[in-house]
Amino acid sequence: MPSSLTDSLIGPGSAWFWTMIQSISVSITLILIYRQLKAQRHAIMVDALFRFAARWDGQRIVTARKEACDLHSAVRLNGNLEGGSEIIASFFEELGSHVKAGTLAPIQVWNQYSYYLEHYWPMLSERVSNFRHTERDPTWFENFEDLYHKMQRIAKKRGVYVVTRSDDDVRRFISGELKHVCNRLIEFQTKIGKNPDESSN
């Protein structure tokens, strides 16, 4: 190896070479860390989505969905947010807080829950407003409301016709929702009948 090249790599004039090597090494390390963090974030998001989906189709919230739909007319008359309606509002409030925090990607939530949000918010918005007034706190369920509007914006960007659901739309939704949740409740009861020990869970 010529002395000039040797000096450039290991001699007094080699500082530039080792600085370049360090820079490349640091860049590769940062890329690997970024990829690892991205993979971890994706895994956390997938896990959170599965957990929310399990709760949404779990017995407690399915029962709440049935109650909210069954009592929609009565709840609308007295304006109270209670029972199944409050459970549904709390579920979407928590879902919205995860979207706001970045734990869940808005597009993933749109794919799974936009249909429900575009009907449950019109069903419950008046009761949420009354609840805020009673509690003198306008921040109650604000993540639920923000999530509804965020889903509307995503729908517009994706070319979906967006409209505030009418009373007729809500009634049709309730009809279909009741069929689904009643079938789910029958499945729960059948499962408990086959496994009596699970009835206490």
Secondary structure, 3 states (H helix, E strand, C coil): CCHHHHHHHHCCCCHHHHHHHHHHHHHHHHHHHHHHHHHHHHHHHHHHHHHHHHHHCCHHHHHHHHHHHHCHHHHHHHCCCCHHHHHHHHHHHHHHHHHHHCCCCHHHHHHHHHHHHHHHHHHHHHHHHHHHHHHCCCCCCHHHHHHHHHHHHHHHHCCCCCCCCCHHHHHHHHHHHHHHHHHHHHHHHHHHHHCHHHHHC
